[in-house]
Amino acid sequence: MPEAKKIPVCILVHDMAGLDTLNRMVQDGKIKIQSSKIIFWDASLLNSFNNLGFNPGIKVEHIEKYVKKTDFAAMRHKIIDLIKIFPHKKILQDKSFIELTEFNGYSMWWFIRQGFYAHMVVSLKEFSVLETVVRNLKMKKMLLLTGSVTFLGLASNVAKKYNIQLDGKLSEDANHAAGKSAGMFGNIGPGISNASARLIRIIQGFIRFNFIKRETGKKNFLVFTQAHVWTNLGAGLRGDINSYTILRKIMSNKNYRAVVLDYATNTGSAWQAIREKKYPFLPVEYFIFSSYFDRRIQSKISAYQDKLRQVWPGLENSQPLRKSLKYGYLDLFSILKPQISKYFTSNFDSLSSAARNLAIMDKIISENKIDCTICSDENGTSRSIVFASHMNGVPSIGIQHGIIHKFHISYNYGNSDVHSTKSNGNAIKKRNNCILPTKTAVYGRHFRDLLLKLGNYSPDMVEVTGQPRTDLIFENKRNYSRPKLFKQLGLDQNRKLVVYAAQPHKDETESIVALTELVQCIRKMKDVQMLIKLHPNDNWNFYEKILADLDYTCAIIREIDLYELFSAADLLISINSTVMLESLLMDVPVIQLNLREQFDFLSELKGKAFKQVTDKSTLHSSIREYLFDKNSMQKLSKMRREYLSRYFLPVDGKASSRFMNIVNGVIK
């Protein structure tokens, strides 16, 4: 009989764990790669492979060209639709996911909704790209090397659909960290350093809270601030950039009193807050710690945890739930099951921790006789403030944080998510609706329109005030000095400055690809220099490693007066950072660098107020055009001023005053 024809193997290396596995298999003689095609999930993996010294004749490539063929916008639309529909479907005991997660009359689904959406996006981006690779290569046999259980599950679904022989090799330490629950204060970093910082902040909270003045006859405000955005504000000022000007207004009014909560998302911001000695800011850790010694709260949380653990076995085997979490042929429930299980069975980063946050904020509001709450971010801990305000009949005011766009899950709600149902023309209060702030202050008319259209906000809930923090531009712009700043940062005044505004992404490949190509481009321009401006939540070491791998040096900075930096910049480049819009506000040219997914969140301004680059071959010419072509620069400057009027009110130093007018209108 003739020998059966061998099917060529396509080797897919998904991550560094997969690359390590490939290297070991080759060294141990378990695999011959000369006759195979190796696909790397990103360019950095390919670079690492080349550094291992394998034969240069081996067929290798990375997936970037397949990424271009993937419709991420369509994917996000489907996920948004799914997020709006599945929680309302009856899945167990004639109850919906929203009803099954009820605590004290409120559904905790709304507290995990954003995180669940993020998990779905990451998984489905990988699924969509993998499916595109499989279709384009027409592969029949794949050796998958990965350290991710989730990715192996995705690949199994694709292999079954396309009738591929799949051999999945999971590294021995796969998802080792994923099995660990976050600590009492969330996913905030391991080790003694973190524990020490949290303990100090608990003590600080105890001292500050017990010595805080209780004054009668004043209006009491609860203000939520974030330690990681505490930074230089110019003219010797430091503070939370999102709430500084508003707090200043409240504290300068003798009839007002502010209870200020300080939330630290990670170990670094916790230590920074300790160094700043931010009296009278109250660390949230103190209230979380104290809640474990509050009989009333503990009793409620224990009962809720018991309820969730009783519900989970039924959900785990619920066919209606599995059916409601179908994405095409993909069994999304099986992929996300480990995460969903944690929501129900873990004490941290879970439904029960959301309930604890709600109970804590309820206690703070009631015991401090709060008249109004103010949140600069309506997610996570601050969402619990909005809900607790509703529980106590207290108005809450949200401040727009970041760019609102059609895929912004925090502002995108279906009609059934937020409104009452009607029967015979009469409104019936629907249990477990998502609670929105009494008022939300936005930058401009465009964002108000989006909240009404995509978020189903009522018209009387949204007010246009401008961005309160831009009042600092009005106050400090006379002090901005490019020569002074360049000297301070060690920059060359004879070279143009390109600022790369970084931002953490769940899919780190986005940042790796963008920064790698940008560095390769900038290093060829002797008259141009680059500075990386980190997002407050960015990992400094992540960017240092990318630069080290590229053998490139440039300034990296986290804390700086953002507007002073923009005043000195010649060009800003970013993937999808909020500061793109603020840079345009200061008439700085902007390039949106989307070499993988195209983040279409300012589509009306694309090609008018800024340029979107989606192909690395055009990056060099685009940078030079925006830096050196005076005609293009003048034309773009004119269009920026014309189109930005709908996005931002003029910077007149009065945004905070307009915000306080809203406050005065809602307090009794």
C-alpha positions as CSV (number, residue, x, y, z in Angstrom):
1,M,0.0,0.0,0.0
2,P,1.2,3.5,-0.7
3,E,2.4,5.5,2.3
4,A,-0.2,7.9,3.6
5,K,0.5,11.5,2.8
6,K,1.7,13.5,5.8
7,I,-0.3,16.5,6.7
8,P,1.9,19.5,7.2
9,V,1.8,20.8,10.8
10,C,1.3,24.5,11.6
11,I,2.9,25.4,14.9
12,L,1.1,28.3,16.7
13,V,3.1,29.8,19.5
14,H,0.7,31.9,21.6
15,D,2.9,33.3,24.4
16,M,6.3,33.1,26.2
17,A,5.2,29.9,27.9
18,G,4.5,28.4,24.5
19,L,7.9,29.6,23.2
20,D,9.6,28.0,26.2
21,T,7.8,24.7,25.4
22,L,8.8,24.9,21.8
23,N,12.4,25.4,22.7
24,R,12.4,22.4,25.1
25,M,10.7,20.2,22.6
26,V,13.3,21.0,19.9
27,Q,16.2,20.5,22.4
28,D,14.7,17.2,23.5
29,G,14.3,16.0,20.0
30,K,10.5,15.7,20.3
31,I,9.8,17.9,17.3
32,K,11.4,18.9,14.0
33,I,10.5,22.4,12.9
34,Q,12.3,22.5,9.6
35,S,9.3,21.1,7.7
36,S,6.7,23.1,9.7
37,K,5.4,26.7,9.5
38,I,5.6,28.5,12.8
39,I,3.1,31.3,13.5
40,F,3.9,33.6,16.4
41,W,1.1,35.5,18.2
42,D,3.0,38.8,18.1
43,A,6.3,40.2,16.8
44,S,8.0,40.2,20.2
45,L,7.7,36.4,20.3
46,L,9.2,36.2,16.8
47,N,12.1,38.4,17.9
48,S,12.7,36.2,21.0
49,F,12.6,33.1,18.8
50,N,15.2,34.6,16.5
51,N,17.4,35.3,19.5
52,L,17.4,31.6,20.4
53,G,19.7,30.9,17.4
54,F,17.6,28.6,15.3
55,N,18.2,28.0,11.6
56,P,17.3,31.2,9.8
57,G,15.7,29.1,7.0
58,I,12.8,28.0,9.1
59,K,9.4,29.3,7.9
60,V,8.1,31.8,10.4
61,E,5.7,34.7,10.6
62,H,3.6,36.5,13.2
63,I,-0.1,37.1,13.0
64,E,-0.2,40.9,12.3
65,K,-1.4,40.5,8.7
66,Y,-4.2,38.3,9.8
67,V,-5.2,40.8,12.5
68,K,-5.9,43.4,9.7
69,K,-8.5,41.0,8.3
70,T,-10.4,40.8,11.5
71,D,-13.5,42.9,12.0
72,F,-13.1,43.9,15.7
73,A,-15.8,46.6,15.5
74,A,-18.4,44.0,14.5
75,M,-17.2,41.8,17.3
76,R,-17.6,44.6,19.9
77,H,-21.1,45.4,18.7
78,K,-22.1,41.7,19.2
79,I,-20.6,41.7,22.7
80,I,-22.5,44.9,23.6
81,D,-25.7,43.4,22.4
82,L,-25.0,40.1,24.3
83,I,-24.2,42.0,27.5
84,K,-27.6,43.8,27.2
85,I,-29.6,40.7,26.6
86,F,-28.3,37.7,28.4
87,P,-28.6,39.0,32.0
88,H,-32.3,39.5,31.6
89,K,-33.1,35.9,30.3
90,K,-34.6,33.4,32.7
91,I,-31.9,30.8,33.3
92,L,-32.6,29.2,36.7
93,Q,-35.7,28.8,38.9
94,D,-37.5,31.2,36.6
95,K,-35.1,33.9,37.5
96,S,-32.6,35.9,35.4
97,F,-28.9,36.4,36.2
98,I,-29.8,39.9,37.4
99,E,-32.4,38.5,39.8
100,L,-30.2,35.6,41.0
101,T,-27.5,38.1,42.1
102,E,-29.8,40.4,44.1
103,F,-28.5,41.8,47.4
104,N,-30.6,44.0,49.6
105,G,-32.9,44.9,46.7
106,Y,-30.1,45.7,44.2
107,S,-28.5,43.4,41.7
108,M,-24.7,43.0,42.0
109,W,-24.5,42.2,38.3
110,W,-24.0,45.9,37.6
111,F,-20.8,45.8,39.7
112,I,-19.2,43.0,37.7
113,R,-20.6,44.0,34.3
114,Q,-17.6,46.0,33.2
115,G,-15.1,43.4,34.2
116,F,-17.1,40.6,32.6
117,Y,-17.3,42.7,29.4
118,A,-13.5,43.1,29.5
119,H,-13.0,39.3,29.8
120,M,-15.3,38.7,26.9
121,V,-13.5,41.2,24.7
122,V,-10.1,39.7,25.4
123,S,-11.3,36.2,24.8
124,L,-13.2,37.0,21.6
125,K,-10.4,39.1,20.1
126,E,-8.2,36.1,20.4
127,F,-10.9,33.9,19.1
128,S,-11.6,36.1,16.1
129,V,-7.9,36.4,15.1
130,L,-7.4,32.7,15.5
131,E,-10.4,32.0,13.3
132,T,-9.0,34.4,10.7
133,V,-5.6,32.7,10.8
134,V,-7.2,29.2,10.4
135,R,-9.4,30.3,7.5
136,N,-6.6,32.1,5.6
137,L,-4.0,29.3,6.0
138,K,-6.5,26.5,5.3
139,M,-4.6,24.5,8.0
140,K,-5.5,20.9,8.6
141,K,-3.2,20.2,11.6
142,M,-2.1,22.5,14.3
143,L,0.3,22.2,17.2
144,L,-0.7,24.8,19.7
145,L,1.9,25.9,22.4
146,T,0.4,28.1,25.1
147,G,0.3,28.8,28.8
148,S,-3.3,29.8,28.7
149,V,-6.1,27.4,29.5
150,T,-8.6,29.9,28.1
151,F,-6.8,30.1,24.7
152,L,-6.6,26.3,24.5
153,G,-10.4,26.2,25.0
154,L,-10.9,28.8,22.3
155,A,-8.6,26.8,19.9
156,S,-10.6,23.6,20.6
157,N,-13.8,25.3,19.5
158,V,-12.2,26.6,16.3
159,A,-10.6,23.2,15.6
160,K,-13.9,21.5,15.9
161,K,-15.7,24.0,13.6
162,Y,-13.0,23.7,10.9
163,N,-12.2,20.0,11.3
164,I,-8.6,20.6,12.3
165,Q,-6.4,18.0,14.0
166,L,-5.4,20.0,17.2
167,D,-2.6,19.0,19.4
168,G,-2.6,21.4,22.3
169,K,0.5,21.6,24.6
170,L,-0.2,23.5,27.8
171,S,2.8,24.6,29.7
172,E,3.3,23.0,33.2
173,D,2.8,26.3,35.0
174,A,-0.2,27.3,32.9
175,N,-2.4,29.9,34.5
176,H,-0.7,29.3,37.9
177,A,-1.4,32.9,38.9
178,A,-4.9,32.8,37.6
179,G,-5.9,30.4,40.4
180,K,-5.0,32.8,43.1
181,S,-7.7,35.1,44.5
182,A,-7.0,38.7,45.0
183,G,-6.6,39.9,48.5
184,M,-9.0,41.8,50.8
185,F,-8.5,45.0,48.8
186,G,-8.8,43.7,45.3
187,N,-6.1,42.7,42.8
188,I,-3.6,45.1,44.2
189,G,-0.3,43.3,44.2
190,P,1.4,40.6,46.2
191,G,3.9,40.5,48.9
192,I,5.0,42.2,52.1
193,S,5.2,45.6,50.5
194,N,1.5,45.6,49.6
195,A,0.5,44.3,53.0
196,S,2.6,46.9,54.8
197,A,1.1,49.7,52.7
198,R,-2.4,48.6,53.3
199,L,-1.8,48.2,57.1
200,I,-0.4,51.8,57.3
201,R,-3.4,53.1,55.4
202,I,-5.8,51.3,57.7
203,I,-4.1,53.0,60.7
204,Q,-4.2,56.4,58.9
205,G,-7.9,55.9,58.2
206,F,-8.6,55.0,61.8
207,I,-6.8,58.1,63.1
208,R,-8.2,60.5,60.5
209,F,-11.8,59.3,60.7
210,N,-12.0,59.4,64.5
211,F,-10.5,62.8,64.7
212,I,-12.5,64.3,61.8
213,K,-14.6,67.3,62.7
214,R,-18.4,66.6,62.9
215,E,-19.9,70.1,62.3
216,T,-23.6,70.8,62.4
217,G,-25.5,73.1,60.1
218,K,-23.4,72.3,57.0
219,K,-24.1,70.4,53.8
220,N,-22.1,67.2,53.8
221,F,-20.5,65.8,50.7
222,L,-19.0,62.4,50.1
223,V,-16.3,62.8,47.4
224,F,-14.6,59.7,45.8
225,T,-11.0,60.2,44.7
226,Q,-8.3,57.9,43.3
227,A,-4.7,57.8,44.6
228,H,-3.2,56.7,41.3
229,V,-4.2,60.0,39.6
230,W,-2.6,62.1,42.3
231,T,-0.1,64.1,40.4
232,N,1.6,67.5,39.7
233,L,-1.0,70.1,38.7
234,G,1.3,73.0,38.1
235,A,2.3,76.0,40.1
236,G,3.4,73.9,43.0
237,L,0.0,72.1,43.3
238,R,-0.5,68.4,43.7
239,G,-3.8,66.6,43.8
240,D,-6.3,64.2,42.2
241,I,-6.5,65.6,38.7
242,N,-10.1,64.6,38.3
243,S,-11.6,66.2,41.4
244,Y,-9.1,68.8,42.6
245,T,-10.9,71.9,41.3
246,I,-14.3,70.6,42.6
247,L,-12.9,69.8,46.0
248,R,-11.3,73.2,46.1
249,K,-14.8,74.8,45.5
250,I,-16.4,72.7,48.2
251,M,-13.7,73.3,50.9
252,S,-13.7,77.0,50.3
253,N,-17.4,77.3,51.1
254,K,-18.0,77.7,54.8
255,N,-21.4,76.1,54.5
256,Y,-20.0,72.9,53.0
257,R,-18.1,69.9,54.6
258,A,-16.4,67.2,52.5
259,V,-15.8,63.6,53.5
260,V,-13.1,62.5,51.0
261,L,-12.5,58.9,50.2
262,D,-9.1,57.9,48.8
263,Y,-9.0,54.7,46.8
264,A,-5.6,53.1,45.9
265,T,-5.8,50.6,43.0
266,N,-2.3,49.1,43.5
267,T,0.6,48.9,45.8
268,G,2.5,51.8,44.1
269,S,-0.4,54.2,44.5
270,A,-0.9,53.1,48.1
271,W,2.7,54.0,49.0
272,Q,2.5,57.2,47.1
273,A,-0.6,58.2,49.1
274,I,1.2,57.5,52.3
275,R,4.1,59.7,51.3
276,E,1.8,62.5,50.3
277,K,0.2,62.6,53.8
278,K,-3.1,63.4,52.3
279,Y,-5.0,64.6,55.4
280,P,-8.0,64.6,55.6
281,F,-8.4,62.1,52.8
282,L,-9.8,58.8,54.2
283,P,-8.2,55.6,52.9
284,V,-10.9,53.1,51.7
285,E,-8.9,50.3,53.2
286,Y,-9.9,51.4,56.7
287,F,-13.6,51.0,55.9
288,I,-13.1,47.6,54.3
289,F,-11.1,46.4,57.2
290,S,-13.7,47.8,59.7
291,S,-16.5,46.1,57.9
292,Y,-15.2,42.7,59.0
293,F,-15.9,43.7,62.6
294,D,-19.3,45.1,61.9
295,R,-21.9,42.5,62.9
296,R,-24.7,43.8,60.8
297,I,-22.5,44.0,57.6
298,Q,-20.9,40.6,58.3
299,S,-24.3,38.9,58.8
300,K,-25.6,40.3,55.5
301,I,-22.5,39.4,53.6
302,S,-22.3,35.8,55.0
303,A,-26.0,35.2,54.1
304,Y,-25.4,36.5,50.6
305,Q,-22.3,34.4,50.2
306,D,-24.3,31.3,51.2
307,K,-27.0,32.2,48.7
308,L,-24.4,32.6,45.9
309,R,-22.7,29.3,46.7
310,Q,-26.1,27.6,46.6
311,V,-27.0,29.2,43.3
312,W,-23.7,28.3,41.5
313,P,-24.1,24.5,41.1
314,G,-27.5,25.1,39.4
315,L,-26.0,27.8,37.1
316,E,-23.0,25.6,36.3
317,N,-25.4,23.1,34.8
318,S,-27.9,25.5,33.4
319,Q,-28.5,24.9,29.7
320,P,-30.5,28.2,29.3
321,L,-27.4,30.1,30.6
322,R,-25.1,28.2,28.3
323,K,-27.4,28.9,25.4
324,S,-27.7,32.6,26.3
325,L,-23.9,32.9,26.2
326,K,-23.4,31.6,22.7
327,Y,-21.3,33.6,20.4
328,G,-21.9,32.1,17.0
329,Y,-20.7,28.5,17.3
330,L,-18.5,29.4,20.3
331,D,-19.5,28.0,23.7
332,L,-18.6,31.2,25.6
333,F,-19.8,29.8,28.9
334,S,-17.2,27.0,28.9
335,I,-14.5,29.6,28.1
336,L,-15.6,32.1,30.8
337,K,-16.7,29.5,33.3
338,P,-13.6,29.9,35.6
339,Q,-14.2,33.6,35.9
340,I,-18.0,33.2,36.4
341,S,-17.3,30.7,39.1
342,K,-15.1,33.2,40.9
343,Y,-17.8,35.7,40.9
344,F,-20.1,33.3,42.8
345,T,-17.6,31.5,45.0
346,S,-14.7,33.9,45.8
347,N,-14.7,36.5,48.6
348,F,-12.7,39.0,46.6
349,D,-13.2,40.5,43.1
350,S,-16.6,38.9,43.2
351,L,-20.3,39.5,43.7
352,S,-20.0,39.2,47.5
353,S,-17.1,41.8,47.5
354,A,-19.4,44.1,45.5
355,A,-22.1,43.6,48.1
356,R,-19.6,44.4,50.9
357,N,-18.6,47.7,49.1
358,L,-22.3,48.6,48.8
359,A,-22.9,47.9,52.5
360,I,-19.8,50.0,53.5
361,M,-20.9,53.0,51.4
362,D,-24.5,52.7,52.8
363,K,-23.1,52.9,56.3
364,I,-20.8,55.9,55.5
365,I,-23.6,57.9,53.8
366,S,-26.1,57.2,56.6
367,E,-23.8,57.7,59.6
368,N,-22.2,60.9,58.2
369,K,-25.6,62.4,57.1
370,I,-24.3,62.9,53.6
371,D,-26.4,65.3,51.5
372,C,-24.7,64.7,48.1
373,T,-22.1,62.3,46.7
374,I,-19.7,63.1,43.9
375,C,-17.9,60.4,41.8
376,S,-15.1,61.0,39.3
377,D,-15.5,57.4,38.1
378,E,-18.7,55.5,38.2
379,N,-17.2,52.0,38.2
380,G,-16.2,49.6,40.9
381,T,-16.0,51.2,44.3
382,S,-17.5,54.5,43.1
383,R,-20.5,52.6,41.5
384,S,-21.3,51.4,45.1
385,I,-21.5,55.0,46.1
386,V,-24.1,55.7,43.4
387,F,-26.2,52.7,44.5
388,A,-25.8,53.5,48.2
389,S,-26.9,57.1,47.5
390,H,-30.0,55.8,45.9
391,M,-30.6,53.5,48.9
392,N,-30.5,56.6,51.2
393,G,-32.4,59.0,49.0
394,V,-29.3,61.1,48.5
395,P,-28.5,62.7,45.1
396,S,-25.3,61.5,43.3
397,I,-23.4,63.3,40.6
398,G,-21.0,61.7,38.2
399,I,-18.2,63.4,36.4
400,Q,-17.4,62.2,32.9
401,H,-14.2,60.2,33.1
402,G,-12.5,59.6,29.8
403,I,-14.0,59.6,26.3
404,I,-17.5,58.3,26.0
405,H,-18.0,56.3,22.9
406,K,-20.2,53.6,21.4
407,F,-18.2,50.7,22.9
408,H,-17.7,52.3,26.4
409,I,-19.5,49.7,28.5
410,S,-19.7,51.9,31.6
411,Y,-22.1,54.3,29.7
412,N,-23.8,51.9,27.3
413,Y,-27.1,50.5,28.6
414,G,-30.2,49.0,27.0
415,N,-33.6,50.4,27.8
416,S,-34.5,47.4,29.9
417,D,-31.2,47.9,31.9
418,V,-32.2,51.3,33.3
419,H,-35.9,52.0,32.9
420,S,-39.2,50.8,34.4
421,T,-41.5,48.6,32.5
422,K,-45.1,49.6,31.7
423,S,-48.4,47.8,32.0
424,N,-51.6,49.3,30.7
425,G,-49.8,52.6,30.3
426,N,-48.7,52.7,34.0
427,A,-45.0,52.5,35.0
428,I,-44.1,49.6,37.2
429,K,-40.9,49.9,39.2
430,K,-38.6,47.2,37.9
431,R,-36.4,45.5,40.6
432,N,-32.7,45.5,40.1
433,N,-32.4,48.2,37.5
434,C,-29.0,49.7,37.1
435,I,-28.8,52.8,39.2
436,L,-27.4,55.8,37.3
437,P,-26.2,59.1,39.0
438,T,-28.9,61.7,39.6
439,K,-26.9,63.9,37.3
440,T,-23.9,63.3,35.1
441,A,-21.7,66.2,34.1
442,V,-20.1,65.9,30.6
443,Y,-17.5,67.8,28.6
444,G,-19.7,68.8,25.6
445,R,-22.9,68.4,23.6
446,H,-21.6,65.4,21.7
447,F,-21.2,63.3,24.9
448,R,-24.6,64.3,26.1
449,D,-26.1,63.1,22.9
450,L,-24.3,59.8,23.2
451,L,-25.6,59.2,26.7
452,L,-29.1,59.8,25.6
453,K,-28.8,57.6,22.6
454,L,-26.6,54.8,23.7
455,G,-27.0,54.9,27.4
456,N,-30.7,55.5,27.6
457,Y,-30.1,58.3,30.1
458,S,-33.1,60.6,30.6
459,P,-32.5,64.2,29.2
460,D,-32.7,65.7,32.7
461,M,-29.9,63.5,34.0
462,V,-27.1,64.9,31.8
463,E,-25.6,68.4,32.0
464,V,-22.9,70.0,29.9
465,T,-20.3,71.7,32.1
466,G,-17.0,71.2,30.3
467,Q,-14.1,69.3,31.9
468,P,-13.6,70.8,35.4
469,R,-9.9,70.0,35.4
470,T,-9.3,72.2,32.3
471,D,-9.8,75.1,34.7
472,L,-6.2,74.5,35.5
473,I,-5.2,75.3,31.9
474,F,-6.9,78.7,32.3
475,E,-5.1,79.3,35.6
476,N,-1.6,78.0,34.7
477,K,-1.1,78.7,31.0
478,R,0.9,81.8,31.5
479,N,3.5,79.8,33.5
480,Y,4.0,77.2,30.8
481,S,7.5,77.3,29.3
482,R,8.9,74.9,26.7
483,P,12.6,75.7,27.4
484,K,12.1,75.3,31.1
485,L,10.3,72.0,30.7
486,F,12.8,70.6,28.2
487,K,15.6,71.4,30.6
488,Q,13.8,69.8,33.5
489,L,13.2,66.6,31.4
490,G,16.6,66.5,29.8
491,L,15.3,67.0,26.3
492,D,17.0,68.6,23.3
493,Q,15.4,71.9,22.5
494,N,16.6,71.7,18.9
495,R,14.6,68.6,18.2
496,K,10.8,68.1,17.7
497,L,9.1,66.3,20.6
498,V,6.7,63.4,20.0
499,V,4.8,62.3,23.1
500,Y,3.5,58.8,23.2
501,A,0.5,58.6,25.5
502,A,0.5,55.1,26.9
503,Q,-2.5,53.3,28.3
504,P,-2.8,49.7,29.8
505,H,-4.6,47.2,27.6
506,K,-6.0,43.8,28.6
507,D,-4.3,42.6,25.4
508,E,-0.7,43.8,26.0
509,T,0.1,43.0,22.3
510,E,-1.7,46.2,21.3
511,S,0.9,48.3,23.2
512,I,3.9,46.1,22.2
513,V,3.1,46.4,18.5
514,A,2.4,50.1,18.6
515,L,5.4,51.1,20.6
516,T,7.7,48.8,18.7
517,E,6.8,50.3,15.3
518,L,6.9,53.8,16.7
519,V,10.4,53.4,18.1
520,Q,11.6,51.9,14.8
521,C,10.2,54.9,13.0
522,I,11.4,57.6,15.4
523,R,15.0,56.3,15.7
524,K,15.4,57.0,11.9
525,M,14.6,60.7,12.5
526,K,17.6,62.5,13.9
527,D,15.6,65.8,14.3
528,V,12.9,64.1,16.4
529,Q,12.8,62.8,20.0
530,M,10.2,60.8,21.9
531,L,8.9,60.8,25.4
532,I,6.5,58.2,26.9
533,K,3.8,59.6,29.1
534,L,2.5,56.7,31.3
535,H,-1.1,56.3,32.3
536,P,-1.5,56.3,36.1
537,N,-2.2,52.6,36.0
538,D,0.6,51.7,33.6
539,N,3.4,49.3,34.6
540,W,6.7,51.2,34.2
541,N,8.8,48.0,33.9
542,F,6.6,46.9,30.9
543,Y,7.7,49.9,28.8
544,E,11.3,49.7,30.0
545,K,11.5,46.1,28.8
546,I,10.1,47.0,25.4
547,L,12.7,49.8,25.0
548,A,15.5,47.5,26.3
549,D,14.6,44.8,23.8
550,L,14.7,47.5,21.0
551,D,17.9,48.9,22.3
552,Y,16.3,52.4,22.4
553,T,16.4,55.1,25.1
554,C,13.9,57.8,25.7
555,A,12.3,59.6,28.7
556,I,9.5,57.8,30.5
557,I,7.4,59.9,32.9
558,R,4.3,59.3,34.9
559,E,3.8,62.4,37.1
560,I,3.8,65.7,35.3
561,D,1.5,68.6,34.7
562,L,-0.2,67.1,31.7
563,Y,-1.2,70.4,30.2
564,E,2.3,71.9,30.5
565,L,3.6,68.8,28.7
566,F,1.0,69.3,25.9
567,S,2.0,72.9,25.6
568,A,5.6,71.8,24.8
569,A,4.8,68.9,22.6
570,D,4.9,69.0,18.8
571,L,2.9,65.8,18.3
572,L,0.9,63.4,20.4
573,I,0.6,59.7,19.4
574,S,-1.7,57.2,21.2
575,I,-3.7,54.0,20.7
576,N,-6.9,55.2,22.3
577,S,-6.0,57.4,25.4
578,T,-8.4,60.0,26.7
579,V,-5.6,62.6,26.5
580,M,-5.9,62.5,22.7
581,L,-9.0,64.8,23.0
582,E,-7.3,67.1,25.6
583,S,-4.3,67.3,23.4
584,L,-6.5,68.5,20.5
585,L,-8.0,71.0,22.9
586,M,-4.6,72.5,23.2
587,D,-4.1,72.5,19.5
588,V,-1.5,69.8,19.5
589,P,-1.6,67.5,16.4
590,V,-2.7,63.9,17.2
591,I,-2.1,60.6,15.5
592,Q,-4.1,57.6,16.6
593,L,-1.9,54.6,16.1
594,N,-4.0,51.5,15.5
595,L,-1.8,48.8,14.0
596,R,-4.0,46.0,15.3
597,E,-7.5,46.8,16.4
598,Q,-9.0,50.1,15.0
599,F,-10.4,51.8,18.0
600,D,-13.2,53.8,16.5
601,F,-14.2,56.0,19.4
602,L,-13.8,59.4,17.8
603,S,-14.9,58.5,14.3
604,E,-16.5,61.9,13.6
605,L,-13.1,63.6,14.2
606,K,-11.0,61.1,12.3
607,G,-9.4,62.7,9.2
608,K,-10.6,66.1,10.4
609,A,-9.2,66.8,13.8
610,F,-6.7,64.0,13.9
611,K,-5.2,61.2,11.7
612,Q,-5.6,57.5,12.3
613,V,-2.7,55.4,11.1
614,T,-3.5,51.7,10.6
615,D,-0.5,50.6,8.5
616,K,3.0,50.9,9.7
617,S,4.2,51.7,6.1
618,T,2.5,55.2,6.4
619,L,3.6,56.0,9.9
620,H,6.9,57.7,9.0
621,S,5.4,60.0,6.4
622,S,2.5,60.8,8.7
623,I,4.8,61.9,11.5
624,R,6.9,64.0,9.2
625,E,3.8,65.6,7.7
626,Y,2.4,66.6,11.1
627,L,5.8,67.8,12.4
628,F,7.2,69.7,9.4
629,D,4.5,70.4,6.7
630,K,3.3,73.9,7.7
631,N,0.4,73.8,5.2
632,S,-0.9,70.6,6.7
633,M,-0.4,71.8,10.2
634,Q,-2.4,75.1,9.6
635,K,-5.2,73.2,7.8
636,L,-5.5,70.7,10.6
637,S,-5.4,73.4,13.3
638,K,-8.4,75.2,11.6
639,M,-10.4,71.9,11.4
640,R,-9.6,71.1,15.0
641,R,-11.1,74.3,16.3
642,E,-14.1,73.9,14.1
643,Y,-15.0,70.3,15.0
644,L,-14.0,70.3,18.7
645,S,-16.7,72.8,19.7
646,R,-19.3,69.9,20.1
647,Y,-16.9,67.9,22.2
648,F,-15.7,70.5,24.7
649,L,-17.0,73.8,26.0
650,P,-14.4,76.6,25.7
651,V,-11.7,76.6,28.3
652,D,-12.8,79.6,30.3
653,G,-11.9,78.6,33.8
654,K,-15.6,78.2,34.8
655,A,-16.2,74.5,34.3
656,S,-16.0,73.8,38.1
657,S,-18.4,76.6,38.8
658,R,-20.9,75.2,36.3
659,F,-20.5,71.8,38.0
660,M,-21.2,73.4,41.4
661,N,-24.3,75.0,40.0
662,I,-25.6,71.4,39.4
663,V,-24.6,70.5,42.9
664,N,-26.5,73.4,44.4
665,G,-29.5,72.5,42.3
666,V,-29.9,69.0,43.7
667,I,-29.1,69.3,47.4
668,K,-32.0,70.0,49.7
